[in-house]
């Protein structure tokens, strides 16, 4: 191939007046070449197209790039391997680099290493949102990395509130089987409420959470993400470009399940590019300090008033509680999965948490109790007092209502017989009358008169205020108290 030096000589000799034939003879090239480079001195390089192992997969690469234009070559290679690609990562990186253009120059940073169990770094990452029906919930990921081994823990949430942060840290400490001496973080409000240069005022709730673990918080300087570069690049960036691309999720539980699988099968078992070791093999759980015996309750917590529809409002939804709590204030505690209501430190209701908004989460037993209370509210005082005698009285009253007997007069007569003969005698008489399908107060009176004498022969005490003489109190049901005691014993 003719190089630039030969082209230069062609033009120099032509400038001296030599003919094309003479130039060709002098330089040892043909006349056509001399004529061509005199007309256009640009060197024309021949390009040969060679087949590549990527050729059968370029359509799939384009499809995946449409889904996520920033997907890394590593993740792209994982998807292509499942379809039969057996090439190296280099040709894939070169191809993607050519599709995207040159990358920006990297800024230099100062690296440092810490001993096992000394330091963990943590950071939040925002990952768009998840849709639950018409509701969209923002999605965040808290990443915690043990600096010596690069062992990674990640947890997805729908909030960055104080209790949520503490709950994620507690789950991370369980994963690491202990706690580090230092926890490096940025200046998020849940950790730092004010900062003036090196002067830092930490969030008191954050310090209260860290105190039993004896962890020292270390806040990075403002706009200095390189001070926690292990979690910035080795966790959040890694999660965003290796775990997140080309995935779909149903709900928060599905996101976390896929994240846990990726963490245990890819992130913590790969050979780390910096340490040259696998994080799960390099990690030393004995270097971590043990967890304290008593761990804090890190669930989201809020007081809530019970409304007349026997429900409380929490996080955009309503959850039911037993109707007897109407008007009272309960304490609501919730994690990612459950919402639990407490009254005076006792559990009164437990629900599965819903992430949609404007939803009513109701338990069947709460509605049945409310319906029972509603029916009793519309009873007359005499009927309510009579039904409180138990199931026998309730069934007899239902049969009595189907006859032509005057209901109100019959109930008053039966209550008077109860006063004269006692509760048990009245119930036994109603059972005998039911066997013979004898429904009426006069049947009960006749049975009692034949079986026994009244318990007292004197007239009841009459009060001066006439309306007080008609008060009837319901009989307390011991079954309710038995059920309450059994429930307390189980809890």
C-alpha positions in Angstrom: 0.0 0.0 0.0 1.3 3.5 -0.9 2.1 5.5 2.3 2.1 9.2 2.9 5.9 9.5 2.2 5.4 8.1 -1.4 2.5 10.4 -2.0 4.6 13.3 -0.8 7.4 12.3 -3.3 4.8 12.1 -6.2 3.7 15.7 -5.6 7.3 16.9 -5.1 8.5 15.4 -8.4 5.4 16.7 -10.2 6.1 20.2 -8.8 9.7 19.9 -10.3 8.1 19.3 -13.7 8.6 15.6 -14.1 6.0 13.7 -16.2 3.7 11.0 -14.9 5.7 8.3 -16.7 9.0 9.7 -15.3 7.6 9.8 -11.8 6.3 6.2 -12.1 9.7 5.0 -13.3 11.6 7.0 -10.5 9.4 5.7 -7.6 8.8 2.2 -9.0 5.0 2.4 -9.2 2.5 2.3 -12.0 1.3 5.4 -13.8 -2.4 4.9 -12.8 -1.3 5.2 -9.1 0.6 8.4 -9.8 -2.3 9.9 -11.7 -4.7 8.9 -8.9 -2.7 10.4 -6.0 -2.0 13.5 -8.0 -5.7 14.0 -8.3 -6.5 13.0 -4.6 -3.6 12.7 -2.2 -5.9 11.1 0.5 -4.9 7.5 1.4 -7.8 5.2 0.8 -7.7 2.3 3.3 -9.4 -0.9 2.5 -12.0 -2.1 5.0 -12.8 -5.8 5.2 -15.9 -6.9 7.0 -15.4 -9.9 9.2 -18.0 -12.1 10.8 -18.4 -11.7 14.6 -19.9 -13.9 17.3 -22.2 -11.0 18.0 -23.8 -11.0 14.5 -26.6 -13.4 15.4 -27.4 -11.5 18.6 -27.4 -7.9 17.3 -31.1 -7.7 16.9 -31.6 -8.9 20.5 -28.9 -6.4 21.7 -30.9 -3.6 20.0 -34.1 -4.8 21.7 -32.5 -4.8 25.1 -30.9 -1.4 24.5 -34.4 0.0 23.8 -35.5 -1.2 27.2 -32.5 0.1 29.0 -30.0 2.2 27.0 -27.5 2.2 29.9 -27.4 -1.5 30.6 -23.9 -2.7 31.3 -22.0 -5.2 29.2 -22.0 -7.7 32.1 -25.8 -7.8 32.3 -26.1 -7.9 28.6 -23.8 -10.8 28.5 -25.8 -12.6 31.1 -29.0 -12.3 29.0 -27.2 -13.3 25.8 -25.6 -16.4 27.3 -29.0 -17.8 28.0 -29.6 -17.6 24.2 -26.3 -19.3 23.3 -23.8 -16.5 23.1 -20.3 -17.9 24.0 -18.1 -14.9 23.1 -16.1 -12.8 25.5 -17.0 -9.7 27.4 -14.5 -7.6 25.4 -16.2 -7.7 22.1 -19.5 -6.9 23.8 -18.0 -3.9 25.5 -16.4 -2.7 22.3 -19.7 -3.0 20.4 -21.7 -1.2 23.2 -19.0 1.5 23.4 -19.3 2.1 19.7 -23.1 2.3 20.0 -23.0 4.8 22.8 -19.9 6.9 22.0 -16.9 7.8 24.1 -17.4 7.9 27.9 -16.5 10.9 30.0 -13.2 11.0 31.7 -13.1 9.6 35.3 -12.1 11.8 38.2 -9.2 10.5 40.4 -10.0 9.4 43.9 -7.9 8.3 46.9 -8.5 4.6 47.9 -8.2 3.2 51.4 -8.9 -0.2 52.9 -10.2 -1.1 56.4 -9.8 -4.1 58.6 -12.5 -6.8 58.9 -15.5 -5.7 61.0 -14.4 -2.1 61.3 -16.5 -0.2 58.9 -19.7 -0.5 56.9 -20.9 2.1 54.3 -24.5 2.8 53.5 -26.5 4.8 51.0 -30.0 5.2 49.6 -30.8 4.8 45.9 -34.0 5.8 44.1 -35.4 3.2 41.7 -38.5 4.9 40.2 -41.8 3.5 41.5 -44.0 0.4 41.7 -47.7 0.5 40.6 -50.4 -1.1 42.7 -53.6 -0.7 40.7 -54.1 3.1 40.3 -51.6 3.8 43.0 -47.9 4.4 42.3 -45.5 4.1 45.3 -41.9 5.4 45.1 -39.3 2.7 45.4 -36.0 3.1 47.3 -33.1 0.7 48.0 -30.9 0.9 51.1 -27.5 -0.7 50.4 -25.1 -1.6 53.2 -21.6 -3.0 52.4 -19.0 -4.4 54.7 -15.9 -2.5 53.5 -13.2 -5.2 54.0 -15.0 -8.0 52.2 -17.4 -6.0 50.0 -20.2 -8.2 51.3 -23.4 -6.5 50.2 -26.9 -6.3 51.8 -29.7 -4.5 50.1 -33.4 -3.9 51.0 -36.1 -2.2 48.9 -38.7 0.0 50.6 -41.5 2.5 49.8 -40.2 5.2 52.1 -37.1 6.7 53.7 -38.7 7.5 57.0 -36.8 7.2 60.3 -38.3 3.9 61.4 -37.9 2.4 57.9 -34.2 3.3 58.0 -33.7 1.7 61.4 -35.6 -1.4 60.4 -33.4 -1.8 57.3 -30.2 -1.4 59.4 -31.5 -4.0 61.9 -32.1 -6.5 59.1 -28.6 -5.7 57.7 -27.0 -6.4 61.1 -28.8 -9.8 61.2 -27.5 -10.5 57.7 -23.9 -9.6 58.8 -24.4 -11.6 62.0 -23.2 -8.6 64.0 -22.4 -4.9 63.9 -19.4 -2.9 62.7 -17.5 -0.3 64.8 -18.3 2.5 62.3 -21.2 3.3 60.0 -20.3 5.7 57.1 -23.3 7.6 55.6 -24.1 10.9 53.8 -25.9 13.9 55.3 -29.5 12.6 55.0 -31.9 14.2 57.4 -32.6 10.9 59.2 -29.0 10.9 60.2 -27.7 14.5 60.2 -30.1 17.4 60.9 -27.5 20.2 60.7 -23.9 20.6 59.5 -21.4 23.5 59.4 -18.2 22.2 58.0 -16.7 19.7 60.4 -19.4 20.6 63.0 -22.2 18.0 62.8 -25.5 17.7 64.7 -26.7 14.2 64.4 -30.4 13.2 64.4 -31.3 12.2 68.0 -33.5 9.3 67.0 -30.6 8.0 64.8 -28.2 8.2 67.8 -30.8 6.5 70.1 -31.0 3.6 67.6 -27.2 3.2 67.3 -26.5 3.5 71.1 -27.2 -0.1 72.1 -25.1 -1.4 69.2 -22.1 0.9 70.2 -21.7 2.0 66.6 -20.0 5.3 65.8 -21.7 7.3 63.0 -19.4 8.9 60.4 -20.9 11.5 58.1 -19.2 12.2 54.8 -18.4 15.8 53.8 -21.0 17.5 51.7 -20.8 16.7 47.9 -18.0 14.2 48.5 -19.5 10.8 47.5 -15.9 9.4 47.0 -15.6 9.2 50.8 -18.1 6.3 50.7 -17.0 5.1 47.3 -17.4 1.4 48.1 -21.1 1.8 48.5 -21.5 4.4 45.8 -19.8 2.5 43.1 -19.7 -1.0 44.5 -23.3 -1.1 45.7 -25.8 1.5 44.4 -24.1 1.7 41.0 -23.7 -2.1 40.9 -27.3 -2.7 41.8 -28.6 -0.1 39.3 -26.6 -1.5 36.4 -26.4 -5.3 37.2 -29.5 -6.2 39.2 -32.1 -3.7 38.0 -32.0 -3.8 34.2 -34.3 -6.0 32.1 -36.4 -7.1 35.1 -40.1 -6.8 35.9 -41.8 -6.9 39.3 -45.2 -7.5 40.8 -44.9 -5.8 44.2 -42.5 -5.0 46.9 -42.2 -8.6 48.1 -41.3 -9.7 44.5 -38.6 -7.0 44.2 -37.0 -8.1 47.5 -37.2 -11.8 46.6 -35.4 -11.2 43.3 -32.9 -8.9 45.1 -32.1 -11.6 47.7 -31.6 -14.2 44.9 -29.3 -11.9 43.0 -27.4 -11.0 46.1 -26.7 -14.6 47.1 -26.1 -16.0 43.6 -24.3 -13.2 41.8 -23.3 -10.2 43.9 -21.7 -11.9 46.9 -20.2 -14.9 45.0 -18.5 -13.1 42.1 -14.8 -12.4 42.1 -14.5 -8.8 43.2 -12.4 -6.8 40.7 -10.6 -4.9 43.5 -10.0 -7.6 46.2 -9.6 -10.5 43.7 -11.7 -12.6 46.1 -15.4 -13.6 46.5 -17.1 -11.4 49.1 -18.8 -14.2 50.9 -15.4 -16.0 51.3 -13.5 -12.9 52.3 -16.1 -11.9 54.9 -15.2 -12.8 58.5 -18.4 -12.9 60.7 -16.2 -13.3 63.9 -14.8 -9.8 63.3 -18.3 -8.3 63.7 -19.4 -7.4 67.2 -22.4 -9.5 68.5 -25.9 -8.1 68.6 -27.3 -7.0 72.0 -29.8 -9.3 73.7 -32.6 -6.8 73.5 -33.2 -5.3 70.0 -35.4 -2.2 69.3 -38.8 -2.4 67.7 -38.2 -0.6 64.4 -41.7 -0.9 62.9 -43.4 2.2 61.6 -45.5 3.5 64.5 -48.3 6.0 64.8 -51.3 6.7 67.1 -54.7 6.4 65.4 -58.3 7.1 66.6 -61.0 4.5 66.0 -63.8 6.0 63.9 -67.5 5.0 64.0 -67.0 2.6 61.1 -64.7 0.7 63.5 -61.6 1.5 61.5 -58.4 3.5 61.8 -56.6 5.5 59.1 -53.0 4.6 58.3 -50.7 5.3 55.3 -53.6 6.2 53.0 -55.8 3.2 53.9 -58.3 2.1 56.6 -57.9 -1.0 58.7 -60.7 -2.4 61.0 -60.5 -3.1 64.7 -63.1 -4.5 67.1 -66.1 -2.2 67.4 -65.8 -1.8 71.2 -62.8 0.4 70.5 -64.8 3.1 68.7 -63.8 6.5 70.1 -60.6 5.2 71.6 -57.0 5.7 70.4 -54.9 2.7 69.4 -51.2 2.4 68.5 -50.5 1.2 65.0 -47.2 -0.6 64.2 -46.3 -1.7 60.7 -43.5 -3.3 58.7 -43.4 -4.1 55.0 -45.8 -7.0 55.5 -48.2 -6.5 58.4 -50.1 -3.8 60.2 -50.7 -4.5 63.9 -53.0 -2.5 66.2 -52.4 -2.3 69.9 -54.6 -1.0 72.8 -52.9 -0.7 76.1 -50.0 -2.9 74.8 -52.4 -5.7 73.8 -52.8 -6.8 70.2 -56.4 -6.1 69.1 -56.0 -6.5 65.3 -53.5 -7.8 62.7 -53.8 -7.2 58.9 -51.7 -7.8 55.8 -50.4 -4.4 54.7 -51.7 -3.1 51.4 -49.7 -0.6 49.3 -52.7 0.7 47.3 -54.3 3.8 48.7 -58.0 4.5 49.6 -58.5 0.8 50.5 -60.5 -0.6 53.3 -58.9 -3.7 54.9 -61.6 -5.5 57.0 -61.6 -8.7 59.0 -64.8 -10.8 59.0 -65.0 -11.0 62.8 -64.9 -7.3 63.1 -67.9 -6.9 60.7 -69.8 -9.6 62.5 -69.2 -8.0 65.8 -70.4 -4.7 64.4 -73.5 -6.2 63.0 -74.3 -7.8 66.3 -73.8 -4.6 68.1 -76.0 -2.8 65.5 -78.9 -5.3 65.9 -78.8 -5.0 69.7 -78.8 -1.2 69.5 -82.2 -1.3 67.8 -83.7 -3.8 70.3 -86.0 -2.5 73.1 -84.5 -2.6 76.5 -86.8 -5.5 77.5 -85.9 -7.6 74.4 -82.2 -6.9 74.8 -82.4 -8.0 78.5 -84.3 -11.1 77.5 -81.9 -12.1 74.7 -78.9 -11.6 77.0 -80.2 -14.8 78.8 -78.5 -16.8 76.1 -79.2 -18.8 73.0 -82.2 -20.7 74.5 -84.0 -17.4 75.1 -83.1 -16.1 71.6 -84.5 -19.1 69.8 -87.7 -19.1 72.0 -88.2 -15.4 71.2 -87.8 -16.1 67.4 -90.5 -18.8 67.6 -92.7 -16.5 69.7 -92.5 -13.8 67.1 -93.9 -16.2 64.5 -97.1 -16.6 66.6 -100.0 -14.3 67.1 -99.0 -13.6 70.7 -98.4 -9.9 71.5 -94.6 -9.7 71.5 -93.9 -6.8 73.8 -96.5 -8.0 76.4 -95.1 -11.5 76.3 -91.5 -10.4 76.8 -92.5 -8.3 79.8 -94.4 -11.2 81.3 -91.4 -13.6 80.8 -89.0 -11.1 82.4 -91.4 -10.9 85.4 -91.3 -14.7 85.6 -87.5 -14.5 85.6 -87.6 -12.2 88.6 -90.0 -14.6 90.4 -88.5 -18.0 89.6 -84.9 -17.2 88.6 -82.9 -17.4 85.3 -82.3 -21.2 85.2 -85.9 -22.1 86.0 -87.1 -19.9 83.2 -84.6 -21.4 80.7 -85.6 -24.9 81.7 -89.3 -24.1 81.2 -88.6 -22.6 77.8 -86.7 -25.7 76.7 -89.7 -27.9 77.8 -92.2 -25.7 76.0 -90.1 -25.8 72.9 -90.2 -29.6 72.8 -94.0 -29.3 72.7 -94.0 -26.3 70.4 -95.8 -24.3 73.1 -94.9 -20.7 72.5 -96.3 -18.1 74.8 -95.8 -16.5 78.2 -98.9 -18.3 79.6 -97.3 -21.7 78.7 -94.1 -20.8 80.6 -96.1 -19.5 83.5 -98.1 -22.7 83.8 -95.0 -24.9 83.6 -93.2 -22.9 86.4 -96.4 -22.8 88.5 -96.6 -26.6 88.4 -92.9 -27.2 88.9 -92.0 -24.8 91.6 -93.0 -21.9 93.7 -91.7 -18.3 93.2 -88.4 -17.5 94.9 -89.9 -14.5 96.7 -93.4 -13.6 97.8 -93.0 -9.9 98.3 -93.5 -7.2 95.6 -90.5 -5.6 94.0 -89.2 -2.3 95.4 -90.8 0.7 93.6 -88.9 3.9 93.2 -90.3 7.4 93.3 -89.2 8.2 89.8 -91.5 6.0 87.7 -89.2 5.7 84.6 -86.5 4.1 86.8 -88.9 1.2 87.6 -88.8 0.1 84.0 -85.0 -0.2 83.6 -83.9 -3.7 82.5 -80.2 -4.6 82.5 -78.8 -7.3 80.2 -77.4 -10.4 81.7 -73.6 -10.5 81.4 -72.4 -13.5 79.3 -69.5 -15.4 80.9 -68.6 -16.8 77.5 -67.4 -13.4 76.4 -65.1 -13.2 79.4 -63.9 -16.8 78.8 -63.0 -16.0 75.2 -61.2 -12.8 76.3 -59.1 -14.8 78.9 -58.2 -17.5 76.3 -57.2 -14.8 73.8 -54.9 -13.1 76.3 -53.3 -16.4 77.2 -52.6 -17.3 73.6 -51.1 -13.9 72.9 
